[in-house]
Amino acid sequence: MSGAWEIVPRDADLGRTLDPVSRWSELDVVERFNIANTWVLSGPSSALRVFTPGMGCILDRDGDQVTSGQVRSIYRRMEADDDGRVSDVTTLGFISDLDELASRRVFPQPSKVLTSTPSTFTAAHDVRTGPVETVLLAYIAANVGPAAPVANRRQTRLVLPASLGRGGSTTVSARMDDLGRLVHDLAEAGRLRVDVQHDESTGTPRLLLSVSAVPDVSENVRFGPAESTATGTITSWSYKLQSPELTRAIVFSAGELEARSAAQFVDAEAETLWSRAREGLVDQRQTDDVDEITRAGTEALAEGATPVTVEFTVADGPDVEVRRDYDVGYRVGVELPDLPEAVSDNVVRELATSVRPNAAEKVSVVVGTPGATSQSTKQAARLNRALRDIALLKRSL
């Protein structure tokens, strides 16, 4: 899995005006499913000082683009040892162009122009119904798209595809939601992958948003120890199972007190596995639509029933190759001792690639339930849910 990596500086206007960086010492890339990729680049300051605020880079491997995005942190340090030898090193942090979506909130009235003079929205929510793909593209178009109703909210270089109507039907009532989080949740529910990549196919640099269905390759791409029958060999692994945060999602919809309707969604498999039932409340005060209530209950079960994180390092081999045979969002097979197959959907949540000059790449894979990362902890999962609840309360104000 060795490859030639090329780091091409990109100006704020997306143009390539500099040659690829020729000297660097470390590159660590983390690709994520429907969350912005991040990468860290370190090297001599004399080579990396070309990067300034507002710039970005295009990251290629063997001539194929892996990701693209902007600089978000610059850290330079100089040290001199006792013999007077000077070390001047810069470390750069990047975030992928998918982060453009997280830069916006979903206005309940997308055409509303806000100024320093207080005024009101004429709608409580921006309600949209239709296929998941159509709905998420509509929210993007209205709040950050090149033809968004409010001119200063537009990302004019963003190009949106036509919807193919994938992902099943849903209804969403949005009010000042984080656009990136809303798109993530919708894409997760529809088994879709949303990404934004640097594109020059027309001769003019632009940001091309794509929506793709993610396949199930678990029959052909299976990971396990060398002694297993898996097609991809694992050299190190770990997994973490935790008791359910909830197995019964009780959804309260619009209304007040006794006027609020409630529905319950149950994960029977999780209750059978753990021999316990645990109820949890899902607040959907912004809607009484059955489709939206159902989606919220189903998402809560997926996130909380049995949190699972499986992390492993893949050995170099010809049978299974990352980004050729599997990628983030794909469902793969995993054969590890005593890991119950039923508790994880085995979706690739993260791909972490560590690159060092003149050394083989090291690729680590994280699969598991929604929210699984290499840094997953029970406390982090609880905090994430708490922040979502707080966001919902803010949106109801």
C-alpha positions in Angstrom: 0.0 0.0 0.0 2.9 2.3 -0.7 2.1 5.2 -3.0 3.5 8.5 -4.2 1.8 11.4 -2.4 1.7 14.9 -3.9 0.8 18.0 -1.9 -0.2 20.9 -4.2 -0.7 24.3 -2.6 -3.9 26.1 -3.6 -4.7 29.8 -3.4 -7.8 31.2 -1.8 -9.4 31.5 -5.2 -8.7 27.8 -5.8 -5.9 28.3 -8.3 -2.7 26.3 -8.5 0.0 28.9 -8.6 2.8 27.0 -6.9 4.7 23.8 -7.5 3.9 20.7 -5.3 5.7 20.8 -1.9 9.0 18.9 -2.3 10.2 18.7 1.3 8.1 17.5 4.2 8.6 14.9 7.0 5.2 13.7 8.1 1.7 13.5 6.7 -1.2 12.0 8.6 -4.6 11.9 6.8 -7.9 10.9 8.4 -10.8 10.4 5.9 -14.3 10.2 7.4 -17.8 9.2 6.4 -19.9 12.3 5.8 -17.7 14.3 8.1 -14.9 16.6 6.8 -11.5 14.9 6.4 -8.5 16.3 8.2 -4.8 16.0 7.7 -1.6 17.2 9.4 1.5 18.1 7.5 4.9 18.7 9.1 8.2 19.7 7.6 10.9 22.4 7.4 9.5 25.9 7.6 11.5 26.9 4.5 9.4 24.5 2.4 6.0 25.0 4.2 6.0 28.8 4.7 4.2 29.0 1.3 1.0 28.2 3.1 -0.7 31.3 4.6 -4.2 31.9 6.0 -6.9 31.4 3.3 -4.8 29.0 1.3 -5.3 25.2 1.0 -4.0 22.2 -0.8 -4.9 19.3 -3.1 -3.8 16.0 -1.8 -3.1 13.3 -4.5 -1.9 9.7 -4.3 -0.5 8.1 -7.4 -2.1 10.8 -9.5 -5.6 10.4 -8.0 -7.1 13.0 -5.7 -7.7 11.8 -2.2 -9.0 15.0 -0.7 -8.7 18.8 -0.9 -9.3 21.6 1.5 -8.1 24.6 3.5 -5.5 25.4 6.1 -7.1 25.8 9.5 -4.0 26.0 11.7 -0.3 27.0 11.4 2.2 26.2 14.1 5.9 27.1 13.6 8.6 26.4 16.2 12.3 27.0 16.3 14.8 25.4 18.6 18.6 25.4 18.9 20.5 22.6 20.7 23.6 23.0 22.8 25.8 22.8 19.7 24.0 25.6 17.9 22.1 23.4 15.4 18.8 25.1 14.6 15.6 23.2 13.9 12.8 25.3 12.3 9.7 23.2 11.8 6.1 24.1 10.7 3.1 21.9 11.3 0.0 22.6 9.3 -3.6 21.4 10.0 -6.0 21.1 7.1 -9.8 20.4 6.8 -11.5 19.2 3.7 -13.8 21.2 1.5 -16.8 19.4 2.9 -16.4 21.8 5.8 -18.1 24.4 3.6 -21.4 22.9 4.6 -20.6 23.2 8.3 -20.0 27.0 7.8 -23.8 27.6 7.5 -26.9 27.4 9.6 -30.2 26.4 8.1 -32.4 29.5 8.1 -36.2 28.8 8.7 -36.7 31.4 5.9 -33.8 31.0 3.5 -34.6 34.3 1.7 -34.3 36.3 5.0 -31.6 39.0 5.0 -30.3 39.6 8.5 -28.7 42.9 9.5 -27.7 44.5 12.8 -31.3 45.7 13.1 -33.4 43.0 14.8 -36.2 41.6 12.6 -38.3 38.4 12.6 -38.5 35.4 10.3 -41.9 34.8 8.7 -41.6 31.0 9.1 -40.9 28.9 12.2 -39.2 26.1 10.2 -38.0 25.3 6.7 -40.0 22.1 6.1 -39.0 19.9 3.2 -40.5 16.5 2.1 -39.2 14.1 -0.5 -36.3 11.6 -1.1 -33.4 12.0 1.3 -31.0 13.0 -1.5 -33.4 15.7 -2.8 -34.0 17.1 0.6 -30.4 17.4 1.6 -29.4 19.0 -1.7 -32.3 21.5 -1.3 -31.0 22.6 2.1 -27.5 23.0 0.7 -28.7 25.0 -2.3 -30.8 27.3 -0.1 -28.1 28.1 2.5 -24.7 27.9 0.8 -25.3 27.0 -2.8 -24.2 29.3 -5.7 -27.8 30.5 -6.2 -28.8 30.8 -2.5 -31.4 33.5 -2.0 -29.1 35.7 0.2 -26.1 36.8 -1.8 -23.6 37.0 1.0 -24.3 33.4 2.1 -23.5 31.9 -1.3 -20.4 29.9 -2.0 -20.2 30.7 -5.7 -17.6 28.1 -6.5 -19.7 25.3 -5.2 -21.4 23.1 -7.9 -24.3 20.9 -6.9 -25.5 17.8 -8.8 -29.1 17.0 -9.8 -30.8 14.7 -7.3 -31.4 11.0 -8.4 -34.0 10.7 -5.7 -32.1 8.1 -3.6 -32.3 7.3 0.1 -36.0 6.8 0.7 -38.6 9.4 1.6 -38.4 11.8 4.6 -39.7 15.0 6.0 -37.5 17.5 7.9 -38.4 20.6 9.8 -35.2 22.6 10.1 -34.6 25.7 12.2 -31.0 27.1 12.5 -29.6 23.6 12.4 -25.9 23.2 11.6 -26.1 22.5 7.9 -23.1 20.1 8.0 -24.7 18.0 10.8 -28.1 18.0 9.1 -26.6 16.7 5.8 -24.6 14.1 7.8 -27.6 12.8 9.5 -29.7 12.7 6.4 -27.0 11.0 4.4 -26.5 8.4 7.1 -30.2 7.6 7.1 -30.2 7.3 3.3 -27.0 5.2 3.1 -25.4 8.0 1.0 -22.0 9.6 1.0 -21.7 13.4 0.5 -18.3 14.9 -0.3 -16.9 18.1 -1.8 -13.7 17.8 -4.0 -11.5 20.2 -5.9 -12.4 19.9 -9.6 -10.7 21.4 -12.7 -12.5 19.3 -15.4 -14.0 22.5 -17.0 -10.7 24.4 -16.9 -12.0 26.7 -14.1 -11.2 25.5 -10.5 -14.4 24.8 -8.6 -15.7 22.8 -5.6 -17.7 19.9 -6.9 -20.3 18.4 -4.4 -21.0 14.7 -5.0 -23.7 12.4 -3.6 -23.1 8.6 -4.0 -24.6 5.4 -2.8 -22.2 3.4 -0.7 -22.0 -0.3 -1.4 -21.9 -3.4 0.7 -18.7 -5.3 -0.2 -18.7 -7.5 3.0 -18.9 -10.7 1.0 -15.7 -10.0 -0.9 -13.8 -7.6 1.4 -13.3 -9.2 4.8 -10.7 -8.3 7.4 -9.2 -10.7 9.9 -6.0 -12.1 11.5 -3.6 -14.0 9.3 -5.0 -17.4 10.4 -8.5 -16.5 9.3 -10.1 -16.9 5.9 -10.3 -13.1 5.4 -9.2 -11.5 2.2 -7.5 -8.6 4.1 -5.0 -9.3 6.7 -5.0 -7.4 10.0 -1.7 -6.9 11.9 -3.2 -5.3 15.0 -6.7 -4.8 16.2 -8.9 -3.7 19.1 -12.7 -3.5 19.6 -14.9 -1.9 22.2 -18.5 -2.9 23.0 -20.6 -0.9 25.4 -23.9 -1.6 27.0 -26.8 0.1 25.2 -27.5 3.8 25.9 -31.1 3.0 24.8 -33.0 0.1 23.2 -36.3 1.9 23.2 -36.5 5.3 21.7 -39.6 7.2 22.9 -40.2 10.2 20.6 -42.2 13.2 21.8 -43.5 15.3 18.9 -45.1 18.8 18.7 -47.4 20.1 21.3 -47.4 20.9 25.0 -47.6 18.6 28.0 -50.6 16.2 27.7 -51.1 17.4 24.1 -47.8 16.0 22.9 -48.0 12.8 21.0 -45.5 10.0 21.7 -44.2 7.0 19.7 -41.8 4.2 20.7 -39.2 2.4 18.5 -37.6 -0.8 19.8 -34.4 -2.6 18.9 -35.3 -6.1 19.8 -31.9 -7.6 18.7 -30.1 -5.4 21.2 -32.5 -6.3 24.0 -32.0 -10.0 23.2 -28.2 -9.6 23.1 -27.9 -7.7 26.4 -31.0 -9.2 28.2 -32.0 -5.7 29.1 -34.3 -2.9 27.9 -33.4 0.8 28.3 -35.7 3.6 27.4 -34.5 7.0 26.2 -36.3 10.2 25.3 -36.0 11.8 21.8 -37.3 15.3 21.7 -38.9 16.2 18.3 -41.0 19.2 19.5 -40.5 20.9 16.1 -42.7 18.4 14.2 -45.7 16.2 14.1 -44.9 14.6 10.8 -44.8 10.8 11.1 -41.9 10.4 8.6 -39.7 12.8 10.6 -40.7 11.2 13.9 -39.8 7.8 12.5 -36.5 8.9 11.2 -35.6 10.5 14.6 -36.5 7.3 16.4 -34.5 5.1 14.0 -31.4 7.3 14.2 -31.6 7.3 18.0 -31.6 3.5 18.0 -28.7 3.3 15.6 -26.6 5.6 17.7 -27.4 4.3 21.1 -28.4 0.6 21.0 -24.9 -1.0 21.2 -22.0 1.5 20.7 -19.3 -0.4 18.8 -15.9 0.7 17.7 -13.5 -1.7 15.9 -10.1 -0.4 14.9 -7.4 -2.4 13.0 -4.2 -1.9 11.0 -4.2 -3.4 7.5 -1.2 -5.4 6.2 0.1 -4.6 2.8 -1.3 -7.1 0.2 -2.6 -7.5 -3.3 -6.1 -8.9 -2.6 -7.6 -5.9 -0.9 -6.5 -2.3 -1.5 -7.9 0.8 0.1 -9.8 3.3 -2.1 -9.9 0.6 -4.8 -11.8 -2.2 -3.1 -13.2 -0.3 -0.2 -13.5 3.3 1.0 -15.2 5.3 3.8 -18.9 4.5 4.0 -18.5 1.0 2.6 -19.8 -2.0 4.6 -17.0 -4.6 5.0 -16.7 -7.9 6.7 -14.8 -8.2 10.0 -13.7 -11.5 11.5 -12.3 -11.0 15.1 -12.4 -13.4 18.0 -15.7 -13.2 20.0 -16.9 -10.1 18.2 -20.7 -10.6 17.8 -21.4 -10.0 14.1 -24.9 -8.6 14.8 -23.8 -5.7 17.0 -22.1 -3.6 14.3 -23.1 -2.6 10.8 -19.4 -2.7 9.9 -19.5 0.6 8.0 -16.1 2.1 7.5 -16.2 5.3 9.6 -12.6 6.4 9.3 -9.5 5.7 7.2 -6.3 6.9 8.8 -3.2 7.0 6.6 0.3 7.7 8.1 2.9 8.7 5.4 6.6 9.1 6.0 9.1 9.6 3.1 10.9 6.4 2.1 8.7 4.3 4.3 5.6 2.1 3.7 2.2 3.7 4.4 0.4 2.6 7.5 -3.4 2.4 7.1 -5.7 2.1 10.1 -9.4 1.4 9.7 -12.3 2.2 12.1 -15.6 0.4 11.6 -18.7 0.5 13.8 -21.9 2.1 14.6 -22.6 5.8 13.9 -20.2 8.1 15.8 -17.4 5.5 16.0 -13.9 7.1 15.7 -10.4 6.2 16.8 -11.0 8.4 19.8 -14.4 7.1 20.7 -15.3 7.0 24.4 -18.5 6.6 26.3 -18.2 10.1 27.7 -17.6 11.6 24.3 -20.8 9.8 22.9 -22.8 11.2 25.8 -21.5 14.7 25.3 -22.3 14.5 21.6 -25.9 13.6 22.4 -26.1 16.3 25.1 -24.9 18.9 22.6 -27.6 17.8 20.1 -30.3 18.2 22.8 -29.0 21.7 23.6 -29.0 22.5 19.9 -32.6 21.3 19.7 -33.6 23.5 22.6 -31.9 26.6 21.0 -33.7 25.9 17.7 -37.1 25.9 19.5 -36.6 29.4 20.9 
